[in-house]
Amino acid sequence: MFLSTETVSLLKNFSTINQSLLIKAGKSLRTMSAMKNILAEAEITEEFSRDVAIYDLNQFLNCLSLIPGAEILLEESSIVITDGDNSIEYRYSDPSVITAPPDKELALPSEDVCVVLTEEHLETVKKAAAVLQIPDVSLVGDGNNIYLTVRDKKNSGSNSYKIVVGETSSVFQFNLKVENLKLQNGDYDVIVSSKNLAKFQSHSRPVTYFVALEPDSTYQA
């Protein structure tokens, strides 16, 4: 088996969510943060013939980079990375030490607000949060427009940034931590549940992220 550039890129992204990864047999990848507030899932072109537990995903990716274009062999107790002349034997981890998503597919409890957030929206708001040194980002509806905002929720007089991203007849404030927006670059359909969960579905890749909202989020239909 050879891992595509797209799959390696996805593994790098997943390593920012959880340093460990349990790959189940098949053509799907799923990961969950240690705090269980981010879950990501994707379909890949490769098919894994067995379950593979990797404790240090970054280390595994560094091993891949040592032998570019290598074949991946899934042996009984290890992954063998080889190009015929060079090889690395990378031992499987114990699956019990890895925080992995439950087998049951996650679904939103309700779909209350839908909006498209472009790559530009997301990158700009991350930069604004860094410049203003504010860790929070909010999706705010005032009954007319939907804004993506960066501001100190506890200080109405704080510096702030906002951009219009859609329209709504509802009033809400869905709060997230910027550090939890560990998304691959691109545009996303975002569906938010008033039960404090948001779903980010990529336009260009078969990848989906579920991100928990902060408990102080509010919604009025």
ABEGO torsion letter per residue (X at the ends): XBBBAAAAAAAAAAAAABABBBBBBEABBBBBBAAGABBBBBBBABBBABBBBBABAAAAAAAAAABBGBBBBBBAABBBBBAGABBBBBBBBBAAABBBBBABBBBBABBABBBBBBAAAAAAAAAAAAAAGBABBBBBBAGABBBBBBBBAABAABBBBBBBAEBBABBBBBBBBAAABBBBBEBBBBBBBAAGBBBBBBAABBBBBBBBBBAABBBBX
